[in-house]
Amino acid sequence: MTHADMCAEVIDAGCVFVVTPVFVPAVIDACNLKGVYVVAGALTPTEIFMACEAGADVINVFPAKVMCRKFRLCRPVASPL
């Protein structure tokens, strides 16, 4: 889900969770307003932090396999959050 208007449509249709492939603050806001669980995609430490601050229920580090293995990103980023 990459647009808040599309998000509102699926929530009104009965969706119980929304997944974004990237960090989209408007989608997170729309989900939080309606009480719908949101999984936000993020890649950089800044995006991960911003998604956390925006109220995402879960943050999907994408592509985690590449970032965690090649750059050893996951543990150093997750520990302060």
N, C-alpha and C positions, 0 to 999 in steps of 0.2 A: 504494500500500500504506500503510495507516494504522494497522495493528495488528500487534503482534509475533507473536501467535498465528497470524494469517493468513500472515504472512511465513514462519514456520516450516513451515507446510503447503506453500507453493509451493516452498520450498527443498527440502523432502523429496521433492517431486514432480519435481525435476530442474531447477528454475529456475536460470539462471546469472547473472542480475542482477535487481535490484529497484529500482523507481522510486517515490519518495514525492512526493505533491503539496505537502506541507508538511514542516517539520522535525519528525521523530518520532524521538527518541533511542532508544527501545526497538527500532525497526525497524533502525536503523543498528547497534546492538549485536548484534542477532540475525544480521544479515548478516555482520558482522565475525567473530563466533564460528564461523560456518560457512564463511568464506572466500568469500562471495558479493559480487560487485561491487554497490555501492549508489549510486544517484543521488538526492540529497536535494533537495527543494524548499525554497526560502527566499525571503524578501522583504526583510526589514530587515537592516541591517548586523549587528545582534546575532544574528539567526538565521543569517546566513551564517557568522559567526565560530563560533557554537556547533556548526553542522553540520560545519565544518572540524575543530574540536577533537574532536568525537564520532567522527571517522574516516570521514566520507563520502568516497567515491572521487571523486565529481563533485558540484558544487552547481549546481542549476538555479535561477537567479534568476528568479522567476516573479511577476508578468509582466514579463519583462526589457524588452520593447518599451516599455512604459509607464514603467518606472522609469528606464531608461537615457536615453530621449529627453526625457521631461518633467522629470525631476529630476537628470539627468546623474550618476547614481549609480555606474555600473559601474567606471569607471576609478579614482575616488577610493577606492572600497572594495577593489578588487582589488589595487591597488599594495602596501598593507602586508601582505596575506596572501601 
